[in-house]
Amino acid sequence: MFRTLNPATEQVVATFGSDTPERIEQALANAQIAQRAWAKQPLNVRTAAVARIGEVLQRRKAALAALITLEMGKPIAEAEAEVEKSAWTCRFYAENAGNYLGDEAVSSNATESYIAYDPLGVVLAIMPWNYPLWQFIRFAAPALCAGNGAILKHAGNVPQCALVINNLFAEAEVPDGLIASLLIEPENVAALIDDPRIAAVTLTGSTAVGKLVASQAGRAMKKQVLELGGSDPFIVLADADVEAAAKAAVKARFSNTGQSCISAKRFIVDETVADRFVELFCQGVAQLKVGDPTRRDTTIGPMARANLRDELHRQVERTVEAGAVLKAGGHAIAGPGFFYAPTVLDHVAPDMAAAVEETFGPVAAILRVSSTEKAVALANATEFGLGAALWTADLQKARTLVRQIEAGAVFVNGLVASDARLPFGGIKQSGYGRELGAAGIREFTNVKTVWIGPAA
């Protein structure tokens, strides 16, 4: 059973039954047939379809944003931005897929040699609730351009976002069956992964779930792309523009109510500028407005589920009990809805809960360091390795330090963000494989070597 529970009101809006085994079997059969035909279509036909998806997303922006806000509580302005970004990503791949997928000639005197990129087949996409449209589109747009199909198993708390994807692709005149969004219970995922009609798996989710899916896919010898948890460092060195860093830090931590794998979570600040940074950061946090996510002036909505809020609060309590200084927030907000006050923890030590664990919500942990070397070492002292931000006025030093920071992406004097033009993914317990950019569109292709000798 799936249900839409409005996290701002705690009211159940709608309920849905799981798809039957017969429905799942039919979707797999249809996807295999549709994908085989799709792979034979010229690239311009495939990119035209992806461009149409972008057009549909743009037309349906208001309704889609409202649905995202209803099901997971994202402030409406951010929900609209999610739809816009998804539409732009479709346009980007429609215009650039040919640059990434064309045959690559390899020079040879006597033979013809080249590298071809062939689709793998039908990909199982296991997607999260925090960006219910963007997470799927950032996979689907390049995957479709490359000639693949997809079965979508979405998060259980966003069933309407899952089902509307079927309508969007139908409106864009994507071939029937090529993309199917199903309401699948978690216990049925292993059988899907094992099904021979599934060629590969992509997952965005927690590290724990990633390990489970990786083991299942590994046993079945299926390619995987895993984008998992993160505890991204936001490093502010002594020579940084502290005012700009503090302003960016508020957005980096509290966008989507802090429920993002690439949110800055550990603010590692040189002790010579830490007091000023904390002062400015807390001023920015005080200006955030918690409330009804359908209002345009709301900047912090509810957390998506009650259990997520409860776990976050336990992390805050354990961190304060261990000696951190609570500068703001630190409590759930009374009344209906899963609201949690924007929280700032200062003087956090590296072994405290908010520094060691992923804090998936509106909580910022500030760690003070005495040198650049200690800042980098502390940034790397985590099991995660998704993104990192580095703030310094010395760009030459930055170019050296980015090679020392263990992360899939390092942004200098800016906040970490995903961009269709750039590969996105992590290392260590944050997963492997890449989405977006040239690397992302090629992840679900067979990189085929072709060698043609002279005719007899």
Secondary structure, DSSP 8 states (H G I E B T S, - for coil): -EEEEETTTTEEEEEE----HHHHHHHHHHHHHHHHHHHTS-HHHHHHHHHHHHHHHHHTHHHHHHHHHHHH---HHHHHHHHHHHHHHHHHHHHHHHHHHS-EEE--SSSEEEEEEEE--EEEEE--SSSTTHHHHHHHHHHHHTT-EEEEE--TT-HHHHHHHHHHHHHTT--TTSEEEE---GGGHHHHHHSTTEEEEEEES-HHHHHHHHHHHHHTT-EEEEE----EEEEE-TTS-HHHHHHHHHHHHHGGGG--TTSEEEEEEEHHHHHHHHHHHHHHHHT--BS-TTSTT--B---S-HHHHHHHHHHHHHHHHTT-EEEE--SB-SSSS--B--EEEES--TTSHHHHS---SSEEEEEEESSHHHHHHHHH-SS--SEEEEE-S-HHHHHHHTTTS-SSEEEESS-----TTS-B--SGGGEES-BSHHHHHHHTEEEEEEEE----
